[in-house]
Each structure stands twice: as C-alpha cells, then as structure tokens.
C-alpha cells in the first residue's frame, strides 16, 4: 500500500480516521482554539504552536498539512466523531526507521476510553501501513496518556529526542519457525524468550517438568492439546483467551496456518510480548472471532 497515493481510512467504535479536508476547517477550529488542546499538541519541529483563533488560520494549516501529504512527508488524519458527524481533532503519522505519532483532540474527548481507541488503531493498523520500524509519541505535555501507552507496549525512549519525554514502541524480530508452537498452543516461534529457549516441543522450556500439557501430549502421542477429544480439559492454561484462541485456530486452519499468520503479523509490527511482560497485542482482542480475523488478514486461503 502506498498511503501517499491512496490514503487509508480507519474505524474505531467512536471515530473514523481519514485524510483531513479543507471543509474540516470550521469544525477543527473549535478544537484548536482551545488553549488546553494547543498545550497538549506536539509542536516539535513544527512551524506553529497549533493555537488558532480564526478560520483563516485553520484553513492555512489544513492546506499546509495537505501539501506535506502530497510531498509524502506524513499524513494528518481528521478524527471524525461518529456521534457528531464532524472532525473533533487530528492525528498525524509517518513511518520509516523513526515514525512519530501526534494526537490532538477536543478536550471533551480527552478521556481514557477515547484515547485508548486511537492508540489501538495506531498499534494494530498504522504501524503496519506506515512501515514504522519504531513509533514514537511525546508524553511530556500529556503525562495522563502514559498508562495507555504502556498498555500498548510503549516504553520510555532513552535516545529519541532525549529529554523531551518520548515513549517508543519498536518492532520485534523473534520469529523462528523451528521453535514452532507449544503443546498447549502458546507460540514459541515468536516468544521474546526464544533466544535462549529451543521451544516447548524441542524440550527447551524451563517449565517442562511440571507442564501438564507437555506430559499429557507426550504420553498420548499427540502434537498438541488441540488434538484431544477432551480439549479443553479444564487445565487453567487452556482457559487463557489467547491460548484457547490459538488452539481453536489450529483446529480450524491447521498448525502451519497459525505459524505463518504469526510470522506475517510480526512483520506488521505486532508484538507477541510487550517489553518485560508476558502479554502482548494478541491479548487485546475481546472475542475469538475478532482475533481470528486479525490473524487471517492477508491470508492467501
């Protein structure tokens, strides 16, 4: 996808994101004439402080954003409220080795539930489409957003624009097909610990001596719990949403299909584990069907 030829649009529960338009000027002036919004804006390396009081100023800014888009520098999305039917803020993104995300939104939407939706879109959609090796977000003027960034695997950056309060999320590169899947359905092939572990079914897991899934499958000659007629058997590990969904995915499409999907998603920037944690993007989904659609995105069959 070349986003500078055809700009994508994104949907969340409350918002539609699309390329900003000149006709958004009046609605966006309501946002950018608020000093609190301007104070939260990331104006690093910009030609403006994003505090506008006239329609002409807002129109000039939008024309500038669109000119920058035509040059392939970045996309400035209008955040359109589905309830109000008009733009209530903007979100800017660009990719490459050091991509940056800027989020300006009307004060009435500066709430956890709304900001969460936009960060979720960023990590599950924009990182892939903008081919960002790392995505950076400034937090020094929006400290209240830090818990949400941490929820999505962002950590403080020690190198990018040092001292300016940026958080970053970098792509992971752990995929190793030889390490496959665990007997329970966990994905050793993309696990952040697989650098020092050969994988569950290669007897590399340090927990192997007490793992019920391993002992049961090896005793019965099964490749994984998903082959058992009693699956899930009540073993607590198999009741974890991600593990259960992976097992059901294997039953529906096969083990190779899951491994290949995990490889594709890692290339998209999806994190199986957040830094220092044993949860990641696959734990964000509320339903198995939603996770299946995400895994099968771009599948050939």
C-alpha positions as CSV (number, residue, x, y, z in Angstrom):
1,X,0.0,0.0,0.0
2,X,1.3,3.4,-0.9
3,X,-0.5,5.7,1.6
4,X,0.6,8.8,-0.3
5,X,-1.3,7.7,-3.4
6,X,-4.4,6.4,-1.7
7,X,-4.8,7.4,1.9
8,X,-6.4,4.7,4.0
9,X,-9.3,5.2,6.4
10,X,-9.7,3.6,9.8
11,X,-12.6,2.8,12.0
12,X,-12.9,2.5,15.8
13,X,-16.0,2.3,17.9
14,X,-16.3,6.1,18.2
15,X,-14.3,7.5,15.3
16,X,-13.5,7.4,11.6
17,X,-9.9,8.5,10.6
18,X,-9.5,9.9,7.1
19,X,-7.2,12.4,5.4
20,X,-8.0,15.9,6.6
21,X,-10.0,18.1,4.2
22,X,-10.4,21.8,3.7
23,X,-14.0,21.6,4.7
24,X,-12.9,20.4,8.1
25,X,-11.6,23.9,9.0
26,X,-14.7,25.2,10.9
27,X,-15.0,22.0,13.0
28,X,-11.3,21.9,13.7
29,X,-11.2,25.5,14.7
30,X,-13.4,24.5,17.7
31,X,-10.6,22.2,18.7
32,X,-7.5,24.3,18.0
33,X,-9.0,27.5,19.5
34,X,-8.9,25.7,22.9
35,X,-5.6,26.6,24.7
36,X,-5.7,23.2,26.5
37,X,-5.7,21.4,23.2
38,X,-2.8,23.5,22.0
39,X,-0.9,22.8,25.2
40,X,-1.2,19.1,24.6
41,X,-0.1,19.3,21.0
42,X,3.3,18.1,19.9
43,X,4.8,21.1,18.1
44,X,8.4,19.7,17.9
45,X,10.0,20.8,14.6
46,X,6.7,22.4,13.5
47,X,6.1,25.9,12.2
48,X,3.2,26.6,14.5
49,X,2.1,26.2,18.2
50,X,-1.3,24.9,17.0
51,X,-3.3,27.6,18.8
52,X,-5.6,29.2,16.2
53,X,-8.3,31.8,16.7
54,X,-9.5,32.5,13.2
55,X,-10.9,30.4,10.4
56,X,-8.3,31.7,8.0
57,X,-5.5,30.4,10.3
58,X,-7.1,27.0,10.4
59,X,-7.6,26.9,6.7
60,X,-4.0,27.8,6.1
61,X,-2.9,25.0,8.5
62,X,-5.0,22.4,6.7
63,X,-3.6,23.5,3.3
64,X,-0.1,23.1,4.7
65,X,-0.9,19.6,6.0
66,X,-2.3,18.6,2.6
67,X,0.8,20.0,0.8
68,X,3.0,18.0,3.1
69,X,0.9,14.9,2.4
70,X,1.4,15.4,-1.4
71,X,5.2,15.5,-0.8
72,X,5.0,12.2,1.1
73,X,6.1,13.6,4.4
74,X,3.3,12.5,6.7
75,X,-0.5,12.0,6.9
76,X,-2.6,14.3,9.0
77,X,-5.8,12.4,9.7
78,X,-9.1,14.1,10.7
79,X,-10.6,12.3,13.7
80,X,-14.3,12.3,12.8
81,X,-16.7,11.6,15.7
82,X,-19.4,9.2,14.6
83,X,-21.8,10.7,17.1
84,X,-21.2,14.3,16.0
85,X,-20.5,13.6,12.3
86,X,-17.7,16.0,12.1
87,X,-13.9,16.4,12.9
88,X,-13.1,16.7,16.5
89,X,-9.3,16.6,16.2
90,X,-6.4,15.2,14.1
91,X,-3.8,12.5,14.3
92,X,-0.6,12.7,12.4
93,X,1.6,9.7,11.5
94,X,4.6,8.9,9.4
95,X,6.8,5.8,9.3
96,X,10.3,4.7,8.4
97,X,13.0,4.0,10.9
98,X,11.7,6.6,13.4
99,X,8.0,7.1,12.9
100,X,6.1,9.7,15.0
101,X,2.5,9.8,16.2
102,X,0.9,13.1,17.1
103,X,-2.6,13.2,18.6
104,X,-4.7,16.4,19.0
105,X,-8.3,16.0,20.1
106,X,-11.0,18.2,21.6
107,X,-10.9,18.4,25.3
108,X,-14.3,16.7,25.7
109,X,-12.7,13.6,24.1
110,X,-9.5,13.7,26.2
111,X,-10.8,10.7,28.1
112,X,-9.2,7.3,28.6
113,X,-11.9,5.4,26.6
114,X,-11.5,7.6,23.5
115,X,-7.7,7.9,23.6
116,X,-7.5,4.1,24.0
117,X,-9.3,3.6,20.7
118,X,-6.9,5.8,18.9
119,X,-3.8,4.2,20.3
120,X,-5.2,0.8,19.5
121,X,-5.7,1.8,15.9
122,X,-2.1,3.1,15.8
123,X,-0.5,-0.2,17.0
124,X,-2.7,-2.6,15.1
125,X,-3.1,-0.7,11.8
126,X,-0.9,2.4,11.4
127,X,2.4,0.7,12.3
128,X,1.9,-1.8,9.5
129,X,0.6,0.6,6.9
130,X,3.3,3.2,7.6
131,X,6.0,0.6,7.8
132,X,7.3,2.1,11.0
133,X,10.3,0.3,12.5
134,X,9.7,2.3,15.7
135,X,6.8,4.5,16.6
136,X,7.4,7.5,19.0
137,X,4.9,9.5,21.0
138,X,5.7,12.6,23.0
139,X,4.4,12.5,26.6
140,X,6.0,15.4,28.5
141,X,2.9,17.5,27.9
142,X,0.4,14.6,28.1
143,X,1.5,12.5,31.1
144,X,-2.0,11.3,31.6
145,X,-1.7,9.3,28.4
146,X,1.4,7.3,29.7
147,X,-0.6,4.4,31.2
148,X,-2.4,3.8,27.9
149,X,0.9,3.9,26.0
150,X,2.4,1.4,28.4
151,X,-0.8,-0.8,28.0
152,X,0.2,-1.0,24.3
153,X,3.8,-1.8,24.8
154,X,5.4,1.6,24.6
155,X,8.4,2.3,26.9
156,X,10.4,5.4,27.6
157,X,12.9,6.2,24.9
158,X,16.4,6.9,26.0
159,X,17.7,8.0,22.6
160,X,15.0,9.7,20.5
161,X,15.0,13.5,21.1
162,X,16.5,12.9,24.5
163,X,15.0,14.7,27.4
164,X,11.7,15.5,25.6
165,X,9.6,12.8,27.1
166,X,9.1,10.4,24.2
167,X,7.9,6.9,24.5
168,X,8.6,4.3,21.8
169,X,7.4,1.0,20.5
170,X,9.9,-0.9,18.4
171,X,9.2,-3.9,16.1
172,X,10.1,-7.3,17.4
173,X,12.2,-9.7,15.4
174,X,11.9,-13.0,17.2
175,X,10.3,-15.3,14.6
176,X,11.9,-18.7,14.4
177,X,9.9,-21.3,12.6
178,X,12.0,-24.2,14.0
179,X,10.7,-23.4,17.5
180,X,7.1,-23.8,16.4
181,X,4.2,-24.0,19.0
182,X,4.0,-25.3,22.5
183,X,1.8,-28.3,23.3
184,X,-0.8,-26.0,24.9
185,X,-0.8,-23.6,21.9
186,X,1.5,-20.9,23.1
187,X,3.7,-19.5,20.3
188,X,7.3,-20.4,20.9
189,X,8.1,-19.2,17.4
190,X,7.6,-15.5,18.3
191,X,8.2,-15.6,22.1
192,X,10.6,-13.0,23.4
193,X,12.3,-15.7,25.4
194,X,13.1,-17.9,22.4
195,X,16.6,-16.5,22.0
196,X,17.6,-18.7,24.9
197,X,14.9,-21.4,24.6
198,X,14.7,-24.1,22.0
199,X,10.9,-24.2,22.3
200,X,8.5,-26.4,24.2
201,X,8.3,-29.3,21.8
202,X,12.1,-29.3,21.4
203,X,12.3,-29.8,25.2
204,X,13.7,-26.3,25.7
205,X,11.1,-24.8,28.2
206,X,12.4,-24.5,31.7
207,X,8.9,-25.3,33.0
208,X,8.7,-28.6,31.2
209,X,8.9,-30.9,34.2
210,X,5.6,-29.7,35.7
211,X,3.7,-28.8,32.5
212,X,0.5,-30.9,32.3
213,X,0.1,-30.2,28.6
214,X,3.5,-31.4,27.7
215,X,3.4,-34.6,29.9
216,X,-0.2,-35.5,28.7
217,X,0.6,-34.9,25.0
218,X,3.9,-36.8,25.1
219,X,2.2,-39.6,26.9
220,X,-0.6,-39.9,24.4
221,X,1.5,-39.2,21.3
222,X,-0.4,-36.0,20.4
223,X,1.1,-33.0,18.7
224,X,-0.8,-30.6,20.9
225,X,-3.8,-30.3,23.2
226,X,-6.0,-29.3,20.3
227,X,-5.9,-32.9,19.0
228,X,-7.5,-34.2,22.2
229,X,-11.2,-35.1,22.3
230,X,-11.4,-33.7,25.8
231,X,-10.0,-30.3,24.8
232,X,-10.2,-28.0,26.7
233,X,-9.9,-30.3,29.7
234,X,-10.2,-27.7,32.4
235,X,-6.4,-27.2,32.7
236,X,-6.1,-23.5,33.6
237,X,-3.5,-22.8,30.9
238,X,-6.0,-23.8,28.3
239,X,-8.6,-21.3,29.6
240,X,-6.5,-18.3,28.9
241,X,-8.1,-16.4,26.0
242,X,-5.0,-16.2,23.8
243,X,-4.0,-19.9,24.3
244,X,-7.6,-21.1,23.8
245,X,-8.0,-19.0,20.6
246,X,-4.7,-20.3,19.2
247,X,-5.8,-23.9,19.8
248,X,-9.1,-23.3,18.1
249,X,-7.4,-21.6,15.2
250,X,-5.2,-24.7,14.7
251,X,-8.3,-26.9,14.8
252,X,-9.9,-24.7,12.2
253,X,-7.0,-24.0,9.8
254,X,-4.0,-26.1,10.9
255,X,-0.8,-25.6,12.8
256,X,1.1,-24.3,9.8
257,X,-1.5,-21.7,9.1
258,X,-1.1,-20.3,12.6
259,X,2.7,-20.2,12.5
260,X,2.5,-18.5,9.1
261,X,0.0,-16.0,10.4
262,X,2.2,-15.2,13.4
263,X,5.1,-14.6,11.1
264,X,3.1,-12.2,8.9
265,X,1.8,-10.3,12.0
266,X,5.3,-9.9,13.4
267,X,6.4,-8.4,10.1
268,X,3.4,-6.0,10.5
269,X,4.8,-4.8,13.8
270,X,2.6,-6.9,16.1
271,X,4.1,-7.7,19.5
272,X,3.6,-11.1,21.0
273,X,5.1,-9.9,24.2
274,X,5.5,-6.3,25.4
275,X,8.9,-5.5,26.8
276,X,9.3,-7.2,30.2
277,X,5.8,-8.7,30.1
278,X,4.2,-12.0,29.1
279,X,1.2,-10.3,27.4
280,X,1.1,-8.5,24.1
281,X,-1.1,-7.5,21.2
282,X,-2.9,-10.8,20.9
283,X,-4.3,-10.2,24.4
284,X,-6.2,-7.1,23.3
285,X,-9.0,-8.9,21.5
286,X,-12.3,-9.4,23.2
287,X,-13.6,-12.3,21.1
288,X,-12.1,-15.3,19.4
289,X,-13.7,-14.3,16.1
290,X,-12.0,-10.9,16.3
291,X,-8.7,-12.5,16.8
292,X,-9.3,-15.0,14.0
293,X,-10.0,-12.1,11.6
294,X,-6.8,-10.4,12.7
295,X,-4.7,-13.5,12.2
296,X,-6.2,-14.2,8.8
297,X,-5.6,-10.7,7.5
298,X,-3.8,-11.1,4.1
299,X,-4.0,-14.9,4.3
300,X,-3.9,-16.5,0.8
301,X,-6.5,-19.1,1.6
